[in-house]
């Protein structure tokens, strides 16, 4: 199934690969776009089924709920999600948008956020950036942190200093809700002094939180700051652990940095075979390193074979 994503972040460091997109209702198997009603209510069979991957049951239960209560916004949003992704029903963006509009009329923030993305992308409706932005603004006002993040992405893309400050404010709302990519982007703004005062320690704190929330770009940024002692106490061993984790997740930049650490024995015990293995993994993704190639050129035939075997095993394990 093809997916449609929100605008890319314009806050990434120049020359760095774009950060992974924030999951959206278009992301396969994404289950956070629709939010169940507040706790304290009876068990939610529809959302429970949705979160377990029992989409036909979720559709049936949500439909029953709306029949009983025509103003059940959460059930409407859930039907919108199912139609949007084609889960348990035939994919139909137009029907999805219709259900989202009904839910949005009941002030459902998740539905407003989805409508904003759909209008921006021209999915299930005519493409209209102004309408998309208005929906995201309404969703943000109604408490959607993902809408705040996507609104921040729009603002940061204008290049205006005033919009950068506004984008930082939106990223902060999402970061406070522990959305990893927002923590990364706000950290980058603090690192560069764009829209906020330059503050490496705040950047490091945000990158650490983003890494804890599984954001790969944050993990790498935090490892770099740790290694250099910039905004945080220098700790090469901890930096190496972050690089190792990111490298194991398949990130070529982390694989390259880890290979260099193994080559010289900083933060890890010097190990030319490990260095060569990670270098091969990074090179396999198009990130070559002439210095590493030269440094590791003296490996024996057996060592090179071991390195190739390790590199292949790591690719297969991903």
C-alpha positions in Angstrom: 0.0 0.0 0.0 1.4 3.4 -0.9 1.7 6.0 1.8 1.5 9.8 1.8 3.6 11.7 4.4 3.5 15.2 5.8 5.9 17.9 4.7 9.6 17.0 5.4 11.4 18.8 8.2 13.4 21.8 6.9 15.4 21.9 10.1 17.8 19.1 9.5 21.6 19.9 9.4 22.7 20.7 5.8 24.1 17.6 4.1 22.5 15.2 6.5 20.1 12.6 5.3 16.5 13.7 5.9 15.1 12.5 9.2 12.4 9.7 9.1 8.9 11.1 8.8 6.6 11.4 11.8 4.2 8.5 11.5 0.8 9.6 10.2 -2.5 7.9 9.6 -1.1 7.0 6.2 1.7 5.0 7.7 1.0 1.2 7.5 0.0 -0.3 10.8 0.0 3.2 12.5 -2.4 3.0 15.5 -2.0 6.5 17.1 -4.0 8.6 14.7 -7.3 7.8 16.3 -7.5 8.2 20.1 -9.9 6.3 22.3 -12.2 8.1 24.7 -10.8 9.2 28.1 -10.3 6.6 30.7 -13.0 5.9 33.3 -15.5 4.9 30.6 -16.6 1.4 29.8 -14.1 -0.9 27.9 -13.7 0.3 24.4 -14.2 -2.8 22.2 -13.7 -0.9 18.9 -10.3 0.6 19.8 -9.2 -2.5 21.6 -9.8 -4.5 18.4 -8.1 -1.8 16.3 -4.9 -1.9 18.4 -4.8 -5.7 18.3 -5.0 -5.6 14.5 -8.6 -7.0 14.4 -9.8 -4.4 11.9 -13.1 -6.1 10.8 -14.1 -6.3 14.4 -13.0 -2.7 15.0 -15.1 -1.6 12.0 -18.2 -3.5 13.2 -17.9 -2.2 16.8 -17.3 1.4 15.7 -20.4 1.2 13.4 -22.5 -0.1 16.3 -21.4 2.7 18.5 -22.3 5.4 16.0 -25.7 3.7 15.5 -26.2 4.0 19.3 -24.8 7.5 19.5 -24.6 9.6 16.2 -22.3 12.1 17.9 -19.6 9.5 18.9 -16.6 11.4 17.5 -14.0 8.8 18.5 -15.8 6.1 16.6 -16.1 8.3 13.6 -12.4 9.0 13.6 -11.7 5.3 13.9 -13.8 4.6 10.8 -11.9 7.4 9.1 -8.6 5.7 10.0 -9.8 2.3 8.7 -11.0 3.7 5.4 -7.8 5.8 5.1 -5.5 2.9 5.5 -7.8 0.2 4.0 -7.8 -1.8 7.2 -10.7 -4.3 7.3 -12.4 -2.4 4.5 -11.5 -1.3 1.0 -9.3 1.7 1.1 -11.3 4.8 0.3 -9.8 8.3 1.1 -13.0 10.1 0.2 -15.0 8.1 2.7 -12.2 8.6 5.2 -12.4 12.3 4.8 -16.2 12.2 5.2 -15.9 10.4 8.5 -13.1 12.8 9.7 -15.3 15.8 8.9 -18.1 14.4 11.0 -15.7 13.8 13.9 -14.1 17.2 13.4 -17.6 18.8 13.7 -17.6 17.2 17.2 -14.2 18.9 17.9 -12.1 15.7 17.6 -8.5 16.9 17.3 -7.2 13.7 15.7 -9.8 14.0 12.9 -8.9 17.6 12.4 -5.2 16.7 12.2 -5.9 14.0 9.6 -8.0 16.4 7.5 -5.1 18.8 7.6 -2.7 16.3 6.2 -5.2 15.1 3.6 -5.8 18.7 2.4 -2.0 19.3 2.2 -1.5 16.2 0.1 -4.7 16.3 -2.0 -5.8 13.0 -0.6 -9.6 12.3 -0.6 -10.1 16.0 -1.4 -8.7 18.8 -3.6 -5.2 19.8 -2.6 -5.3 23.0 -0.7 -2.4 24.1 1.5 -4.4 26.9 3.1 -7.2 24.6 4.1 -4.7 22.0 5.3 -3.0 24.6 7.5 -6.3 25.8 9.0 -7.2 22.2 9.9 -3.8 21.7 11.6 -4.2 25.0 13.5 -7.6 23.9 14.7 -6.3 20.5 15.7 -3.4 22.1 17.6 -5.8 24.4 19.4 -7.8 21.3 20.4 -4.7 19.7 21.8 -3.2 17.5 19.1 0.6 17.3 19.5 1.1 15.7 16.1 -0.8 18.5 14.5 1.4 21.0 16.3 4.5 19.2 15.0 3.2 19.2 11.4 2.2 22.9 11.7 5.8 23.5 12.9 7.1 21.8 9.8 5.1 24.1 7.6 6.3 27.2 9.5 10.0 26.2 9.4 9.8 25.7 5.7 9.1 29.4 4.9 12.6 30.5 5.9 11.2 33.5 7.8 12.9 34.2 11.2 9.5 35.0 12.7 8.1 31.7 11.4 11.2 29.9 12.8 10.2 31.2 16.3 6.6 30.1 15.7 7.8 26.7 14.5 9.9 26.3 17.7 6.8 27.0 19.8 4.9 24.3 17.9 7.7 21.8 18.1 7.8 22.5 21.9 4.2 21.5 22.2 4.9 18.2 20.4 8.1 17.7 22.3 6.4 18.1 25.6 4.1 15.3 24.5 7.2 13.1 24.0 7.1 13.0 20.2 10.6 12.1 19.2 10.9 13.8 15.8 9.7 17.0 17.4 12.3 16.7 20.1 14.9 16.3 17.4 13.8 19.3 15.4 13.6 21.5 18.4 17.0 20.3 19.4 18.4 21.3 16.0 16.9 24.8 16.4 18.6 25.2 19.8 21.9 23.8 18.4 21.8 26.3 15.5 20.1 29.2 17.4 17.2 29.4 15.0 13.9 30.7 16.4 15.4 30.2 19.9 18.5 31.2 21.7 21.5 29.0 20.8 21.9 26.5 23.7 23.8 23.3 23.2 22.8 21.9 26.6 19.1 22.3 25.8 19.7 20.7 22.4 21.5 17.7 24.1 18.6 17.3 26.5 16.1 17.2 23.7 18.2 14.8 21.7 18.5 12.5 24.7 14.7 12.5 25.1 14.2 12.0 21.4 16.5 9.0 21.5 14.7 7.6 24.5 11.5 7.9 22.4 13.0 5.9 19.6 13.9 8.7 17.2 16.9 7.6 15.2 18.0 11.1 14.2 18.0 12.2 17.9 20.1 9.2 18.8 22.8 10.1 16.4 22.8 13.8 17.3 23.1 12.9 21.0 25.9 10.5 20.3 27.8 13.2 18.4 27.4 15.7 21.3 28.4 13.1 23.8 31.5 12.2 21.9 32.5 15.9 21.5 31.4 17.0 25.0 29.3 19.7 23.4 26.4 20.7 25.6 26.9 17.6 27.7 29.7 16.0 29.7 32.1 14.3 27.3 31.6 10.5 27.4 33.1 8.5 24.5 32.0 5.2 25.9 28.4 6.3 26.2 28.6 7.9 22.7 29.8 4.6 21.3 26.8 2.8 22.8 24.4 5.2 21.2 26.2 4.8 17.9 26.1 1.0 18.2 22.4 1.1 18.9 21.7 3.3 15.9 24.1 1.3 13.7 22.3 -1.9 14.6 19.1 -0.2 13.5 20.6 0.2 10.1 21.7 3.9 10.0 24.7 4.4 7.7 26.0 7.5 9.5 26.1 5.6 12.8 27.7 2.6 11.1 30.4 4.8 9.7 31.1 6.6 13.0 31.2 3.3 14.9 33.6 1.9 12.4 35.9 4.8 13.0 35.7 4.3 16.8 36.6 0.6 16.4 39.4 1.5 14.0 41.2 3.8 16.5 39.9 2.3 19.8 38.0 5.3 21.2 34.9 4.5 23.4 35.4 0.9 22.5 38.2 -1.6 22.4 40.2 -1.3 19.2 39.0 -4.0 16.8 39.9 -3.8 13.1 37.5 -6.6 12.1 34.5 -4.8 13.7 35.7 -1.6 12.1 35.8 -3.3 8.7 32.4 -4.9 9.2 30.7 -1.7 10.1 32.5 0.1 7.3 31.2 -2.5 4.8 27.7 -2.1 6.2 27.8 1.7 5.7 29.4 1.4 2.2 26.6 -1.0 1.3 24.2 1.9 1.8 26.3 4.3 -0.3 28.4 5.9 2.5 32.0 5.2 1.6 35.0 6.4 3.7 38.4 6.6 2.0 40.2 7.1 5.4 38.7 3.9 6.8 39.5 2.0 3.6 43.1 3.1 3.8 43.3 2.5 7.6 41.9 -1.0 7.3 43.8 -2.0 4.1 46.2 -4.2 6.1 43.7 -6.7 7.2 44.6 -10.4 6.5 42.5 -12.4 4.1 40.9 -14.2 7.1 40.1 -11.0 8.9 38.5 -9.5 5.8 36.4 -12.7 5.3 35.2 -12.4 9.0 34.4 -8.8 8.5 32.3 -9.5 5.4 30.5 -12.3 7.2 29.7 -10.0 10.1 28.5 -7.3 7.7 26.2 -9.7 5.9 24.8 -11.2 9.1 23.9 -7.7 10.3 22.1 -6.8 7.1 20.1 -10.1 7.2 19.1 -9.5 10.9 17.5 -6.1 10.1 
